[in-house]
Amino acid sequence: MAILHGGQLSRVAKQYQIAEKDWLDLSTGIAPFSYPIPDIPQQAWQDLPTISDSLIEVAKAYYQTQYCWPVAGSQALIEKLPELWNQKNKYCQANVNNQLTVEKHAYLPKVGYKEHQQAWYKAGYQLHFYQDRLPTDIEKNSVVVVINPNNPLTDTFTIEQLKTLQNLCEQQQALLIIDEAFADIFTSEFSFSPHLSTLKQTADVLVLRSFGKFFGLAGLRIGFVCSNRTWCESIQESSGPWAVNGAALFISEQALQDKTWQVEQLKRLQQQSEAMQVLLKAHLSRSRIEANALFITVFLPDAPAIYQQLCENAIYVRLTDEKNALRFGLTEEANIARLNSVLASIV
Ligand SMILES: Cc1ncc(COP(=O)(O)O)c(C=O)c1O
């Protein structure tokens, strides 16, 4: 069954019978300020898309990695990984061929982007959940997913913690997936991708990077995977020749090297997040509020009721799956007064 995330405004608009154009949509963690779309050469539309060496070089520099490959959004890869891991995972293969029943295990954050859970569950993996502390005991040939920073909790793990986990995964021949969809808001020391080059060439570690969130262009459908040569080649092979559209390749190549815009974007996002935190703290003073530069999560005992009241006032936020928090995406300055007056009227 399809998982409901933020976005999909038309569904909520219909439910509350308020025209889509009248809503303030804060339901996603996508930057409200988009990278300006440059003039796109006709060829980018006309030709079948080719992944150029220049794009790969730009992406390698941005993600500080030796090997990376573009995908049609990290979601596309999340769905494909169980199949790729089953093919790569010799233990599974040997046992399937000998017709033994294979127990497959995946370790995931209990709260976090649910598409990971769904992908491994559908592939027949037994799911094990962790939250504040990374797993310290895992089955052989298993899979460990880390979402760093966590969406919606905002929690982060350090490189040291991730390295310890990576050692464990290596001992157990397990696949380690580090989903850094929101990592662009941190300094480059935050990401695990520069550390990939220090691992054995055969290491099964994938760092997933979203393009759409920080650059405010989620509709473009491009993301990148950083790993070693073998993994990048097998992802390339399994994606087919034209997986990412030409406009996405063209725009991302420009955006990933536009340092001036990136610095300004981070400043804008931080300022806007701080302004919204002040507002939310003023109205929801008894709640725990966790924030980063792309979204703010407010933990409330009556989150479903407040969610409903916000919807009745045409403000759409994300009620977490656990129903104990609301996640507010950022909005432009012009919308802050409206959010302020609605919050003042309902809480
Ligand atoms: C943690 C996380 N990972 C991955 C994705 C997928 O994003 P995309 O396919 O746009 O890269 C999302 C989307 O919200 C997300 O929250």
The ligand as a MOL file (V3000), in Angstrom:
LIG
                    3D

  0  0  0     0  0            999 V3000
M  V30 BEGIN CTAB
M  V30 COUNTS 16 16 0 0 0
M  V30 BEGIN ATOM
M  V30 1 C 14.7700 10.6100 4.6100 0
M  V30 2 C 14.3370 10.6190 3.1610 0
M  V30 3 N 15.0190 9.8930 2.2830 0
M  V30 4 C 14.6980 9.8740 0.9850 0
M  V30 5 C 13.6190 10.5790 0.5090 0
M  V30 6 C 13.2870 10.5160 -0.9500 0
M  V30 7 O 13.5310 11.7460 -1.5690 0
M  V30 8 P 13.9370 11.8930 -3.0850 0
M  V30 9 O 13.4410 10.6890 -3.8110 0
M  V30 10 O 13.2920 13.1320 -3.5470 0
M  V30 11 O 15.4470 11.9770 -3.1490 0
M  V30 12 C 12.8450 11.3310 1.4000 0
M  V30 13 C 11.6720 12.0930 0.9380 0
M  V30 14 O 11.0010 12.7600 1.6610 0
M  V30 15 C 13.2280 11.3590 2.7590 0
M  V30 16 O 12.5390 12.0700 3.6710 0
M  V30 END ATOM
M  V30 BEGIN BOND
M  V30 1 1 1 2
M  V30 2 1 2 3
M  V30 3 2 2 15
M  V30 4 2 3 4
M  V30 5 1 4 5
M  V30 6 1 5 6
M  V30 7 2 5 12
M  V30 8 1 6 7
M  V30 9 1 7 8
M  V30 10 2 8 9
M  V30 11 1 8 10
M  V30 12 1 8 11
M  V30 13 1 12 13
M  V30 14 1 12 15
M  V30 15 2 13 14
M  V30 16 1 15 16
M  V30 END BOND
M  V30 END CTAB
M  END
